Amino acid sequence: MSALNAAFIGLGTMGYPMAGHLAEAGITMTVYNRSGQRAQQWTGDYPGSHAPTPAEAAQGADLVFVCVGNDDDLRQVTLGDDGALQGLAKGAILIDHTTASAEMARELDAACRKQGNHFVDAPVSGGQQGAENGQLSIMCGGEEAIYQRVLPTLQHYAKATNLMGPAGSGQLTKMVNQICVAGLVEGLSEGIAFALNAGLDASKVFEAISQGAAGSWQMVNRHQTMIDDQYEHGFAVDWMRKDLDICLNEAARNGTPLPITEQINDFYRDIQAMGGGRWDTSSLLRRLQKKPEA
């Protein structure tokens, strides 16, 4: 690993610790972030350097990782005038951790192939806690041989990594993940609201049922913070709205009815109207309780 040179583009809540894990593993790192101050902060916390553009960050890198906000951000930092593909050496691999559309993944795959590079779409699940603890689940799309080349590096911040199929398959799998998470969080919110209104000790209720058929990661890790009305952590509502819009757009293309997902997306829109765009996605409970911005 120490012989690897890598770049990481996008040092947000997720990218910052993910790039840090790579640096701590002995990989020679160059980072880029739109806010240069954030990149300077990262180089103060971890060994490595920062570059003024994605293209310069990518120069000389064997692997280039990207983790930004959406399709537009991704297109800018990869395909723009100073984008990473302008600096990629022939044979280098672009790995995209952004939660984006499958169409965007296929566009990047085609652009990489055209200039002799390789591409893996690799959205992640596990949130900020998973990124910081190196316990992410990564869903990949791409060629088997290329996936095997990047797998040892991904394992520095992953607990589970799977190749789901050709380019775009990772993004499609992440859509399935978000569809399921949305339903789980709404169900958990309704269960907590019911327990509280019924006069039960909600903490005891969810300790009792979390190991049974109703159990889930969301229940185990979020029931108490929801009961305590704490939502200043985890994955933000604004980002979940973006992800669910991607899911619904893809569902419209492939003919899948998603009535519950569509309704929960509207519920998250209500939370944004309450001033909760940066609240954790488990704030669906606060919507049920109609509490204003904290």
C-alpha positions as CSV (number, residue, x, y, z in Angstrom):
1,M,0.0,0.0,0.0
2,S,2.8,2.5,0.8
3,A,3.7,2.6,-2.9
4,L,0.3,3.9,-3.9
5,N,-0.4,7.5,-4.8
6,A,-4.0,8.6,-4.4
7,A,-6.1,11.7,-4.6
8,F,-9.3,12.4,-2.7
9,I,-11.7,15.1,-4.1
10,G,-14.4,16.3,-1.6
11,L,-13.7,16.6,2.1
12,G,-17.2,16.9,3.5
13,T,-18.6,15.0,6.4
14,M,-17.8,11.7,4.7
15,G,-14.8,12.4,2.6
16,Y,-12.7,14.0,5.3
17,P,-12.4,10.9,7.5
18,M,-12.3,8.5,4.5
19,A,-9.3,10.3,3.0
20,G,-7.8,10.3,6.5
21,H,-8.1,6.5,6.7
22,L,-6.1,6.2,3.5
23,A,-3.4,8.6,4.7
24,E,-3.1,6.7,7.9
25,A,-2.7,3.5,5.9
26,G,0.5,4.9,4.4
27,I,-0.9,5.9,1.0
28,T,0.6,9.1,-0.4
29,M,-2.4,11.4,-0.5
30,T,-3.2,14.6,-2.3
31,V,-6.6,16.2,-1.5
32,Y,-8.9,18.8,-3.1
33,N,-11.9,20.6,-1.6
34,R,-13.8,23.6,-3.0
35,S,-13.1,25.3,0.3
36,G,-9.3,25.5,0.4
37,Q,-9.5,26.1,4.2
38,R,-11.0,22.7,4.6
39,A,-8.2,21.1,2.6
40,Q,-5.6,22.9,4.7
41,Q,-7.3,21.7,7.9
42,W,-7.1,18.1,6.5
43,T,-3.4,18.4,5.9
44,G,-3.0,19.6,9.4
45,D,-4.7,16.5,10.7
46,Y,-3.3,13.9,8.3
47,P,-0.1,13.3,6.3
48,G,-0.5,14.5,2.7
49,S,-0.8,17.6,0.5
50,H,-3.6,19.6,-1.1
51,A,-4.0,20.9,-4.6
52,P,-5.8,24.0,-6.0
53,T,-7.8,22.0,-8.6
54,P,-9.1,18.5,-9.0
55,A,-6.9,18.1,-12.1
56,E,-3.8,18.9,-10.2
57,A,-4.8,16.6,-7.3
58,A,-5.2,13.8,-9.8
59,Q,-1.8,14.2,-11.5
60,G,0.4,11.2,-10.7
61,A,-2.3,9.4,-8.8
62,D,-3.0,5.7,-9.3
63,L,-6.4,6.0,-7.7
64,V,-8.6,9.1,-7.6
65,F,-11.5,9.1,-5.1
66,V,-14.5,11.5,-5.3
67,C,-17.1,12.2,-2.7
68,V,-19.2,15.3,-3.4
69,G,-22.9,16.4,-3.2
70,N,-24.8,15.5,-6.4
71,D,-24.6,15.0,-10.2
72,D,-23.8,18.6,-10.9
73,D,-21.0,18.8,-8.4
74,L,-19.6,15.5,-9.6
75,R,-19.6,16.5,-13.2
76,Q,-17.8,19.8,-12.4
77,V,-15.0,18.1,-10.4
78,T,-14.5,15.3,-12.9
79,L,-15.4,16.5,-16.4
80,G,-15.0,20.3,-15.9
81,D,-12.1,22.3,-17.4
82,D,-10.1,21.7,-14.2
83,G,-11.7,18.4,-13.5
84,A,-10.0,15.2,-12.3
85,L,-10.1,13.6,-15.8
86,Q,-7.8,16.4,-17.1
87,G,-5.1,15.2,-14.7
88,L,-5.6,11.4,-14.8
89,A,-2.6,9.4,-16.1
90,K,-3.4,6.6,-18.5
91,G,-4.5,3.5,-16.6
92,A,-5.5,5.3,-13.4
93,I,-8.8,4.4,-11.8
94,L,-11.5,6.9,-10.8
95,I,-13.6,5.7,-7.8
96,D,-16.8,7.7,-7.1
97,H,-18.3,7.6,-3.6
98,T,-20.9,10.3,-4.4
99,T,-24.5,9.2,-4.2
100,A,-25.5,10.1,-7.7
101,S,-27.6,8.9,-10.6
102,A,-26.8,5.7,-12.5
103,E,-26.8,7.8,-15.7
104,M,-24.0,9.9,-14.2
105,A,-22.0,6.8,-13.4
106,R,-22.4,5.5,-16.9
107,E,-21.3,8.9,-18.3
108,L,-18.2,8.9,-16.2
109,D,-17.4,5.3,-17.1
110,A,-17.6,6.2,-20.8
111,A,-15.5,9.3,-20.4
112,C,-12.8,7.2,-18.5
113,R,-12.8,4.5,-21.1
114,K,-12.4,7.1,-23.9
115,Q,-9.1,8.3,-22.5
116,G,-7.7,4.9,-21.3
117,N,-8.8,5.1,-17.6
118,H,-11.1,2.9,-15.5
119,F,-14.1,3.8,-13.4
120,V,-15.9,2.3,-10.4
121,D,-19.1,3.8,-8.9
122,A,-19.0,3.1,-5.2
123,P,-21.6,4.9,-3.1
124,V,-21.5,4.2,0.6
125,S,-23.9,3.6,3.5
126,G,-23.1,4.0,7.1
127,G,-23.2,7.7,7.6
128,Q,-20.7,9.9,9.4
129,Q,-20.2,7.4,12.2
130,G,-19.4,4.7,9.7
131,A,-16.9,6.9,7.8
132,E,-15.1,7.9,11.0
133,N,-14.9,4.4,12.3
134,G,-14.0,2.8,9.0
135,Q,-17.2,0.8,9.0
136,L,-18.9,1.7,5.7
137,S,-20.8,-0.5,3.4
138,I,-19.8,0.1,-0.2
139,M,-21.8,-0.9,-3.2
140,C,-19.8,-1.0,-6.4
141,G,-20.4,-1.0,-10.1
142,G,-17.7,-1.7,-12.7
143,E,-15.5,-4.4,-14.1
144,E,-14.5,-7.4,-11.9
145,A,-10.7,-6.9,-12.6
146,I,-10.8,-3.2,-11.8
147,Y,-12.9,-3.8,-8.6
148,Q,-10.3,-6.4,-7.4
149,R,-7.6,-3.8,-7.9
150,V,-9.3,-1.2,-5.7
151,L,-10.8,-3.5,-3.1
152,P,-7.7,-3.6,-0.8
153,T,-7.8,0.2,-0.6
154,L,-11.5,0.4,-0.1
155,Q,-11.2,-1.9,2.9
156,H,-9.4,0.8,4.9
157,Y,-12.8,2.3,5.6
158,A,-15.2,-0.4,4.8
159,K,-16.7,-3.3,6.7
160,A,-18.5,-4.7,3.7
161,T,-17.7,-4.2,0.0
162,N,-19.6,-5.8,-2.9
163,L,-19.5,-5.6,-6.7
164,M,-23.1,-5.4,-7.9
165,G,-22.6,-5.4,-11.7
166,P,-21.4,-3.1,-14.4
167,A,-21.1,0.7,-14.1
168,G,-24.2,2.2,-12.5
169,S,-25.0,-0.9,-10.5
170,G,-23.5,0.5,-7.3
171,Q,-25.7,3.6,-7.6
172,L,-28.8,1.5,-8.3
173,T,-28.1,-0.6,-5.2
174,K,-27.7,2.6,-3.1
175,M,-31.1,3.6,-4.3
176,V,-32.5,0.3,-2.9
177,N,-30.7,1.1,0.3
178,Q,-32.3,4.6,0.6
179,I,-35.8,3.3,-0.3
180,C,-35.5,0.8,2.5
181,V,-34.0,3.2,5.0
182,A,-36.8,5.8,4.4
183,G,-39.5,3.2,5.2
184,L,-37.7,1.9,8.3
185,V,-37.2,5.4,9.8
186,E,-40.9,6.3,9.2
187,G,-42.0,3.1,10.8
188,L,-39.7,3.6,13.7
189,S,-41.0,7.2,14.1
190,E,-44.6,6.1,14.1
191,G,-43.8,3.3,16.6
192,I,-42.1,5.8,19.0
193,A,-45.0,8.3,18.7
194,F,-47.5,5.5,19.5
195,A,-45.5,4.2,22.5
196,L,-45.2,7.7,24.0
197,N,-48.9,8.5,23.4
198,A,-49.8,5.2,24.9
199,G,-48.0,6.1,28.1
200,L,-45.3,3.4,27.7
201,D,-41.7,3.8,28.7
202,A,-40.5,4.1,25.1
203,S,-36.9,3.3,25.9
204,K,-37.9,0.0,27.5
205,V,-40.2,-0.8,24.6
206,F,-37.5,-0.5,22.0
207,E,-34.9,-2.4,24.1
208,A,-37.5,-5.2,24.3
209,I,-38.3,-5.3,20.6
210,S,-35.0,-4.4,19.0
211,Q,-33.8,-8.0,19.1
212,G,-36.9,-9.4,17.5
213,A,-38.5,-9.3,14.1
214,A,-38.8,-5.5,14.1
215,G,-35.1,-4.9,14.8
216,S,-33.0,-2.9,12.5
217,W,-29.8,-0.7,12.5
218,Q,-32.1,2.4,12.7
219,M,-33.9,1.0,15.7
220,V,-30.8,0.0,17.6
221,N,-28.8,3.2,16.8
222,R,-31.5,5.9,16.6
223,H,-34.4,5.0,18.9
224,Q,-33.0,6.7,22.0
225,T,-31.8,9.9,20.3
226,M,-35.3,10.2,18.7
227,I,-37.0,9.7,22.1
228,D,-34.6,12.4,23.4
229,D,-35.5,14.7,20.5
230,Q,-31.9,14.9,19.4
231,Y,-31.3,15.4,15.6
232,E,-28.0,17.2,15.3
233,H,-26.1,14.2,14.0
234,G,-26.0,11.7,11.2
235,F,-27.4,12.0,7.6
236,A,-29.1,15.3,6.9
237,V,-32.7,15.6,5.6
238,D,-31.5,17.8,2.7
239,W,-29.3,14.9,1.4
240,M,-32.0,12.3,1.9
241,R,-34.4,14.4,-0.2
242,K,-31.8,14.6,-2.9
243,D,-31.3,10.8,-2.7
244,L,-35.0,10.0,-2.8
245,D,-35.5,12.3,-5.8
246,I,-32.9,10.2,-7.6
247,C,-34.7,7.0,-6.5
248,L,-38.1,8.3,-7.7
249,N,-36.7,9.5,-11.0
250,E,-35.1,6.1,-11.6
251,A,-38.3,4.3,-10.6
252,A,-40.2,6.4,-13.1
253,R,-37.8,5.2,-15.8
254,N,-37.9,1.5,-14.9
255,G,-41.6,1.4,-14.1
256,T,-41.5,0.7,-10.4
257,P,-44.3,2.1,-8.2
258,L,-42.9,3.5,-5.0
259,P,-45.9,4.9,-3.1
260,I,-44.4,4.8,0.4
261,T,-41.1,6.3,-0.7
262,E,-42.9,9.1,-2.5
263,Q,-45.0,9.8,0.6
264,I,-42.0,9.8,2.9
265,N,-40.1,12.1,0.5
266,D,-43.1,14.5,1.0
267,F,-42.7,14.1,4.7
268,Y,-39.1,15.1,4.5
269,R,-40.2,18.1,2.4
270,D,-42.4,19.1,5.4
271,I,-39.4,18.8,7.7
272,Q,-37.5,21.2,5.4
273,A,-40.4,23.6,5.7
274,M,-40.1,23.3,9.5
275,G,-36.4,24.5,9.2
276,G,-35.0,21.0,9.6
277,G,-33.0,20.6,6.4
278,R,-29.9,19.9,8.4
279,W,-31.6,17.6,11.0
280,D,-30.8,13.9,10.9
281,T,-33.2,11.8,8.9
282,S,-34.7,10.3,12.0
283,S,-36.4,13.7,12.6
284,L,-39.5,12.2,10.9
285,L,-40.6,11.8,14.5
286,R,-40.4,15.5,15.1
287,R,-42.7,16.0,12.2
288,L,-45.2,13.7,13.8
289,Q,-44.9,15.7,17.0
290,K,-45.0,19.0,15.1
291,K,-42.1,20.5,17.0
292,P,-40.6,23.7,15.5
293,E,-37.0,24.3,14.7
294,A,-34.9,23.6,17.9
